[in-house]
C-alpha cells in the first residue's frame, strides 16, 4: 500500500494541508512513525468532509471511533486515489478540444471538476478515450453519451449500496456479537461485495451486449437491404407499450409511511421480471408503477394479465394495466411518442384489476387464451381524439 506525506495526501483529496492535519489531530488518520499516511486515508478525509457537510461534528465522530463504536478502513473496498497531474486546460490543449467541453462531460458523467480544476489520471484517460473514440460525434452527442452512461452507473452503484445495507449490514447488526466484531464482519463483507460487483458488471455488460448487438445488426441490415433494392423489409407486428400501475400506493405511503411503500416497491421489482418471460423489458420505474416495452402486442397483453394477478397475489394491492401498440421513438434506453402517451393514459383510465388495451393493440394481438370485451370510445386526458378500448381477460376454458 502506497504511503504519502501530508502534502501529498492533501493533493490526492484534494484539500488544504491544514484539513489533513486537523483530522489527523483527532486520531482519525493512520499516520505512521515516519509521518506518512496510507494513500487510502484520502478517502477518510473526504468522508470527514461529508460528515461536516451533513452537520456532524468531527469531534463526535472521533470520540466514537476512539471508543471502538466504528472504524473507517476505506482501503478494504475503495482503491487508492490516483494523482492529478494536469488541469482541464492542459488536457484540452493536449487533445485539441475545448476545456469547457471536457468539464461539461465530467459533470454529465457525474464527476464534477474539483475547485482547483485538476483532473485525476484515470479521468483524463477516460475523457481522452471518449472524445477520440467518438470523434464523429458533435459536442451535444458527446454530452448525451456522458449522461446516458453516467446516470446509469450512478443509479446502479446507489441501488447496489442500498441492497448491501439491507441484505448484509442490517442483518449483521442483528447478530449477537461484540460491536467491534460486527464492524469487522461488515467491512469484510463489503470488500467481498466490491469484488463481486467488479466481476458481475463487466460480465453482464458483455452478455447483454451479445444479444443487443445481434438485434441491432439485423435491424440495420434490413434497412440497407430495403434501401438498396435487395429485399423488402419483412412486415412485423408493431411494438407495444404497457404501463402497470398500483392503485392505492399513494394512500398506503400516507397511512403506513415511506418504509412500507418502499417494501411494496421492492416486492414489485421481483414480480416485474416475470415480464421477461414474454419478451418484455421494464423501461423505467414510476414510483407506483412500471413502464414496459414489448416486441409485439400479444406478448404485452398476456404479460399484463399475468402481472395483475401476480402483483395482487404477492403485494396484496390492486393493480391495473394499460396497453397500446404502434411506432415509438427509442432514445437513451427510453421510448417516446404518441403510442407511449396513450398507453399511459389508458392505464390511468383503467379500474383496479383491469387490463385495458387499445384497438390498435387488440387488432395486432394473436393471443391464445385471451378474450376481449369492448369498453367503447373513450376520451382520455391529454389525447385529442377518443380512443377505442377493450378489456382483456382470460378466455373461458
C-alpha positions as CSV (number, residue, x, y, z in Angstrom):
1,X,0.0,0.0,0.0
2,X,1.4,3.4,-1.0
3,X,2.3,5.8,1.8
4,X,2.3,9.5,1.3
5,X,3.2,12.8,3.1
6,X,0.5,15.2,4.4
7,X,1.1,17.4,1.4
8,X,0.7,14.5,-1.0
9,X,-2.4,13.3,0.8
10,X,-3.9,16.8,0.6
11,X,-3.2,16.8,-3.2
12,X,-4.9,13.5,-3.6
13,X,-8.1,14.5,-1.7
14,X,-7.9,17.5,-2.8
15,X,-7.9,19.8,0.2
16,X,-5.7,22.1,2.2
17,X,-2.9,20.5,4.2
18,X,-4.4,22.1,7.3
19,X,-7.5,20.0,6.8
20,X,-5.4,16.8,6.9
21,X,-3.6,18.0,10.0
22,X,-6.8,18.8,11.8
23,X,-8.3,15.4,11.0
24,X,-5.1,13.7,12.0
25,X,-5.0,15.5,15.3
26,X,-8.4,13.9,16.1
27,X,-6.8,10.5,15.6
28,X,-8.9,9.6,12.5
29,X,-5.9,9.0,10.2
30,X,-3.3,6.2,10.2
31,X,-0.1,8.3,10.3
32,X,3.0,6.1,11.0
33,X,6.2,6.9,12.8
34,X,7.7,8.4,9.7
35,X,4.8,10.9,9.4
36,X,3.4,9.1,6.3
37,X,-0.2,8.1,5.7
38,X,-1.7,5.3,3.6
39,X,-3.0,6.8,0.4
40,X,-6.4,5.3,1.2
41,X,-6.6,8.0,4.0
42,X,-7.6,10.4,1.2
43,X,-11.0,8.6,1.3
44,X,-11.1,9.1,5.1
45,X,-10.5,12.9,4.6
46,X,-13.3,13.0,2.0
47,X,-15.6,11.1,4.4
48,X,-14.9,13.6,7.2
49,X,-15.7,16.4,4.8
50,X,-19.0,14.6,4.0
51,X,-19.7,14.4,7.8
52,X,-19.2,18.1,8.2
53,X,-21.4,18.9,5.2
54,X,-24.1,16.8,6.9
55,X,-23.7,18.9,10.1
56,X,-21.9,16.2,12.1
57,X,-19.1,17.4,14.4
58,X,-15.8,15.6,13.7
59,X,-15.1,15.7,17.4
60,X,-18.2,13.5,17.9
61,X,-17.1,11.2,15.1
62,X,-13.6,10.9,16.6
63,X,-15.0,10.2,20.1
64,X,-17.0,7.2,18.7
65,X,-14.0,5.9,16.8
66,X,-11.8,6.1,19.9
67,X,-14.4,4.1,21.9
68,X,-14.4,1.4,19.2
69,X,-18.0,2.1,18.2
70,X,-17.0,2.2,14.5
71,X,-14.0,2.5,12.2
72,X,-13.3,3.5,8.6
73,X,-10.9,1.1,6.9
74,X,-11.6,2.6,3.5
75,X,-8.8,0.8,1.8
76,X,-10.7,-2.5,2.1
77,X,-13.2,-1.6,-0.5
78,X,-12.0,1.5,-2.3
79,X,-8.9,1.7,-4.5
80,X,-6.0,4.0,-3.7
81,X,-6.6,7.5,-5.1
82,X,-4.6,8.4,-8.2
83,X,-2.6,11.6,-8.9
84,X,-4.0,14.7,-10.7
85,X,-1.0,15.9,-12.7
86,X,-2.8,18.2,-15.2
87,X,-5.7,20.6,-15.4
88,X,-8.7,20.6,-17.7
89,X,-6.9,23.5,-19.6
90,X,-3.8,21.3,-20.0
91,X,-5.9,18.3,-21.1
92,X,-7.9,20.4,-23.6
93,X,-4.7,21.7,-25.2
94,X,-3.3,18.2,-25.4
95,X,-6.5,16.8,-27.1
96,X,-7.2,19.9,-29.2
97,X,-10.7,20.1,-27.6
98,X,-12.4,22.8,-25.6
99,X,-11.6,22.6,-21.8
100,X,-15.1,23.7,-21.1
101,X,-16.4,20.7,-23.1
102,X,-14.3,18.3,-21.0
103,X,-15.6,19.9,-17.8
104,X,-19.1,19.6,-19.1
105,X,-18.6,15.9,-20.0
106,X,-17.2,15.3,-16.5
107,X,-20.2,16.9,-14.9
108,X,-22.6,14.8,-17.0
109,X,-20.7,11.7,-16.1
110,X,-21.5,12.6,-12.5
111,X,-17.9,13.7,-11.7
112,X,-17.9,17.5,-11.5
113,X,-14.4,19.1,-11.7
114,X,-12.7,20.0,-8.4
115,X,-12.3,23.6,-7.4
116,X,-8.6,23.6,-8.4
117,X,-9.6,22.3,-11.9
118,X,-7.1,19.4,-11.8
119,X,-8.0,16.0,-13.4
120,X,-7.3,12.6,-12.0
121,X,-5.2,10.4,-14.3
122,X,-7.9,7.8,-14.8
123,X,-10.5,10.5,-15.5
124,X,-8.2,12.1,-18.1
125,X,-7.7,8.7,-19.7
126,X,-11.4,8.1,-19.9
127,X,-12.2,11.6,-21.3
128,X,-9.4,11.1,-23.9
129,X,-10.9,7.8,-25.0
130,X,-14.4,9.3,-25.1
131,X,-13.6,12.2,-27.4
132,X,-11.2,10.2,-29.6
133,X,-13.4,7.1,-30.0
134,X,-16.5,9.3,-30.8
135,X,-14.6,11.7,-33.0
136,X,-17.5,11.9,-35.5
137,X,-19.9,13.0,-32.7
138,X,-20.6,16.7,-32.1
139,X,-20.5,18.2,-28.6
140,X,-24.2,17.6,-27.8
141,X,-23.9,14.0,-28.8
142,X,-20.9,13.5,-26.6
143,X,-22.9,15.0,-23.8
144,X,-25.7,12.5,-24.5
145,X,-23.3,9.7,-24.2
146,X,-21.9,11.0,-20.9
147,X,-25.4,11.5,-19.5
148,X,-26.5,8.0,-20.6
149,X,-23.6,6.1,-19.0
150,X,-23.0,8.5,-16.1
151,X,-26.7,8.3,-15.0
152,X,-27.0,4.6,-15.5
153,X,-23.8,3.8,-13.5
154,X,-24.8,6.2,-10.7
155,X,-28.2,4.5,-10.3
156,X,-26.5,1.1,-10.4
157,X,-24.0,2.0,-7.7
158,X,-26.6,3.6,-5.4
159,X,-29.0,0.7,-5.8
160,X,-26.2,-1.8,-5.1
161,X,-25.3,0.0,-1.8
162,X,-28.9,0.0,-0.8
163,X,-29.0,-3.7,-1.4
164,X,-25.8,-4.3,0.6
165,X,-27.2,-2.2,3.5
166,X,-30.4,-4.3,3.7
167,X,-29.1,-7.7,2.8
168,X,-25.8,-7.6,4.8
169,X,-25.2,-4.7,7.2
170,X,-28.6,-4.7,8.8
171,X,-28.5,-8.4,9.1
172,X,-25.1,-8.4,10.7
173,X,-26.4,-5.7,13.2
174,X,-28.8,-8.3,14.5
175,X,-26.1,-10.8,15.3
176,X,-25.2,-11.4,19.0
177,X,-21.6,-10.3,18.6
178,X,-19.5,-7.6,20.2
179,X,-19.7,-4.3,18.2
180,X,-16.1,-4.5,17.0
181,X,-16.7,-8.0,15.6
182,X,-19.8,-6.9,13.8
183,X,-18.0,-3.9,12.3
184,X,-15.1,-6.1,11.2
185,X,-17.6,-8.6,9.6
186,X,-19.4,-5.8,7.8
187,X,-16.2,-4.4,6.3
188,X,-15.0,-7.9,5.3
189,X,-18.4,-8.5,3.6
190,X,-18.1,-5.1,1.9
191,X,-14.7,-6.0,0.4
192,X,-16.2,-9.2,-0.9
193,X,-19.2,-7.4,-2.3
194,X,-17.0,-4.9,-4.0
195,X,-15.1,-7.8,-5.7
196,X,-18.4,-9.4,-6.7
197,X,-19.6,-6.2,-8.4
198,X,-16.3,-5.8,-10.2
199,X,-16.8,-9.2,-11.7
200,X,-20.5,-9.2,-12.4
201,X,-20.9,-5.8,-14.0
202,X,-18.5,-6.3,-16.9
203,X,-19.6,-9.9,-17.4
204,X,-23.3,-8.8,-17.6
205,X,-22.5,-5.9,-19.9
206,X,-20.7,-8.3,-22.3
207,X,-23.5,-10.9,-22.2
208,X,-26.3,-8.4,-22.8
209,X,-24.2,-6.8,-25.5
210,X,-24.2,-10.1,-27.4
211,X,-28.0,-10.1,-27.8
212,X,-28.3,-6.4,-28.3
213,X,-25.6,-6.1,-31.0
214,X,-27.2,-9.0,-32.9
215,X,-30.6,-7.4,-32.8
216,X,-29.1,-4.1,-33.9
217,X,-27.2,-5.6,-36.9
218,X,-30.4,-7.4,-38.0
219,X,-32.3,-4.1,-38.0
220,X,-29.6,-2.1,-39.8
221,X,-29.1,-4.8,-42.4
222,X,-32.9,-5.0,-43.1
223,X,-32.9,-1.2,-43.6
224,X,-29.9,-1.4,-46.0
225,X,-31.4,-4.3,-48.0
226,X,-34.6,-2.2,-48.5
227,X,-32.7,1.0,-49.4
228,X,-30.6,-0.8,-52.0
229,X,-33.4,-2.8,-53.6
230,X,-32.2,-6.2,-52.4
231,X,-35.3,-7.2,-50.5
232,X,-38.3,-5.5,-48.9
233,X,-38.3,-5.3,-45.1
234,X,-40.5,-8.1,-43.6
235,X,-43.7,-7.0,-42.1
236,X,-43.9,-7.3,-38.3
237,X,-46.3,-6.6,-35.5
238,X,-45.9,-3.1,-34.1
239,X,-44.2,-2.9,-30.7
240,X,-46.4,-2.4,-27.6
241,X,-46.0,-0.2,-24.6
242,X,-47.6,-1.3,-21.3
243,X,-48.0,0.6,-18.0
244,X,-48.5,-1.3,-14.8
245,X,-50.0,0.9,-12.0
246,X,-50.7,0.1,-8.3
247,X,-53.9,1.6,-7.1
248,X,-53.8,2.9,-3.6
249,X,-50.0,3.2,-3.4
250,X,-50.1,6.9,-2.6
251,X,-52.6,6.3,0.2
252,X,-50.5,3.5,1.6
253,X,-47.5,5.7,1.7
254,X,-49.5,8.3,3.6
255,X,-51.1,5.8,6.0
256,X,-48.2,3.5,6.7
257,X,-45.1,5.6,5.9
258,X,-42.4,5.6,3.3
259,X,-40.8,2.3,4.5
260,X,-43.9,0.4,3.9
261,X,-44.2,1.9,0.4
262,X,-40.5,1.0,-0.3
263,X,-41.2,-2.6,0.7
264,X,-44.0,-2.7,-1.8
265,X,-41.8,-1.3,-4.5
266,X,-39.1,-3.9,-3.7
267,X,-41.7,-6.7,-3.9
268,X,-43.0,-5.3,-7.2
269,X,-39.4,-5.5,-8.6
270,X,-39.3,-9.2,-8.3
271,X,-42.7,-9.6,-10.0
272,X,-41.7,-7.3,-12.9
273,X,-39.0,-9.7,-14.0
274,X,-41.7,-12.2,-15.0
275,X,-42.5,-9.9,-18.0
276,X,-39.2,-11.0,-19.5
277,X,-40.8,-14.5,-20.0
278,X,-43.0,-12.8,-22.6
279,X,-40.2,-10.8,-24.2
280,X,-41.0,-7.6,-22.2
281,X,-38.5,-5.2,-20.8
282,X,-39.0,-2.9,-17.9
283,X,-38.1,0.5,-19.3
284,X,-38.4,2.7,-16.2
285,X,-39.9,2.7,-12.7
286,X,-42.5,5.4,-11.9
287,X,-42.8,5.1,-8.1
288,X,-46.2,3.4,-8.1
289,X,-45.8,1.5,-11.4
290,X,-43.6,0.4,-14.2
291,X,-43.4,1.1,-18.0
292,X,-42.7,-1.9,-20.3
293,X,-41.7,-2.3,-23.9
294,X,-42.7,-5.5,-25.8
295,X,-41.8,-6.6,-29.3
296,X,-45.5,-7.4,-30.0
297,X,-48.9,-6.7,-28.6
298,X,-49.9,-10.3,-27.9
299,X,-47.0,-10.7,-25.5
300,X,-47.8,-7.4,-23.8
301,X,-51.4,-8.5,-23.2
302,X,-50.7,-12.0,-21.9
303,X,-47.9,-10.5,-19.7
304,X,-50.4,-7.7,-18.5
305,X,-52.8,-10.4,-17.3
306,X,-50.0,-12.2,-15.5
307,X,-48.7,-9.1,-13.9
308,X,-52.0,-8.0,-12.5
309,X,-52.6,-11.5,-11.0
310,X,-49.1,-11.8,-9.6
311,X,-49.0,-8.3,-8.2
312,X,-52.2,-8.7,-6.4
313,X,-51.2,-12.1,-5.1
314,X,-47.7,-11.1,-3.9
315,X,-48.2,-7.4,-2.9
316,X,-51.8,-7.6,-1.9
317,X,-52.6,-4.4,-3.7
318,X,-54.9,-4.0,-6.7
319,X,-53.1,-3.4,-10.0
320,X,-54.2,-2.2,-13.4
321,X,-52.5,-2.2,-16.8
322,X,-52.9,-0.1,-19.9
323,X,-51.5,-1.2,-23.3
324,X,-51.1,0.5,-26.7
325,X,-49.3,-0.6,-29.9
326,X,-47.6,1.4,-32.6
327,X,-44.5,3.2,-33.6
328,X,-42.2,4.6,-30.8
329,X,-39.1,6.7,-30.7
330,X,-36.2,4.9,-28.9
331,X,-33.7,7.2,-27.2
332,X,-31.1,6.6,-24.5
333,X,-32.9,3.4,-23.3
334,X,-36.3,5.1,-23.1
335,X,-39.3,5.3,-25.5
336,X,-41.2,8.3,-26.5
337,X,-44.1,9.3,-28.8
338,X,-47.9,9.2,-29.1
339,X,-48.0,5.4,-28.5
340,X,-46.4,5.8,-25.1
341,X,-48.5,8.7,-24.1
342,X,-51.8,6.9,-24.9
343,X,-50.6,3.7,-23.1
344,X,-50.0,5.8,-20.0
345,X,-53.5,7.4,-20.3
346,X,-55.1,4.1,-20.8
347,X,-53.5,2.8,-17.5
348,X,-54.8,6.0,-15.7
349,X,-58.3,5.3,-17.1
350,X,-58.3,1.6,-16.1
351,X,-60.1,0.4,-13.0
352,X,-58.3,-1.8,-10.3
353,X,-57.8,-5.4,-11.6
354,X,-58.3,-4.3,-15.3
355,X,-56.1,-4.8,-18.3
356,X,-57.3,-2.3,-20.9
357,X,-55.9,-2.3,-24.4
358,X,-56.3,0.0,-27.4
359,X,-58.0,-1.1,-30.6
360,X,-54.5,-1.0,-32.3
361,X,-53.1,-3.4,-29.7
362,X,-56.1,-5.8,-29.9
363,X,-56.1,-5.8,-33.7
364,X,-52.5,-6.9,-33.9
365,X,-52.7,-9.4,-31.0
366,X,-53.0,-13.1,-31.8
367,X,-53.1,-14.0,-28.2
368,X,-54.1,-17.6,-27.2
369,X,-56.3,-17.8,-24.2
370,X,-57.3,-14.2,-24.1
371,X,-60.8,-12.7,-24.5
372,X,-61.7,-9.1,-25.3
373,X,-64.7,-7.1,-24.3
374,X,-65.5,-3.8,-25.9
375,X,-65.3,-0.9,-23.5
376,X,-66.1,1.8,-26.1
377,X,-64.7,5.0,-27.5
378,X,-63.2,6.8,-24.5
379,X,-61.9,10.4,-24.1
380,X,-58.5,10.2,-22.4
381,X,-56.9,13.1,-20.6
382,X,-54.4,14.9,-22.9
383,X,-55.4,13.0,-26.0
384,X,-57.2,15.0,-28.7
385,X,-59.3,12.1,-30.2
386,X,-61.3,9.4,-28.4
387,X,-59.6,6.0,-28.2
388,X,-61.4,2.7,-28.6
389,X,-60.6,0.5,-25.7
390,X,-61.1,-3.2,-24.9
391,X,-60.9,-5.1,-21.7
392,X,-58.7,-8.2,-21.8
393,X,-59.5,-11.2,-19.7
394,X,-58.6,-14.9,-19.5
395,X,-60.7,-16.8,-22.1
396,X,-63.1,-19.3,-20.5
397,X,-61.8,-22.8,-20.6
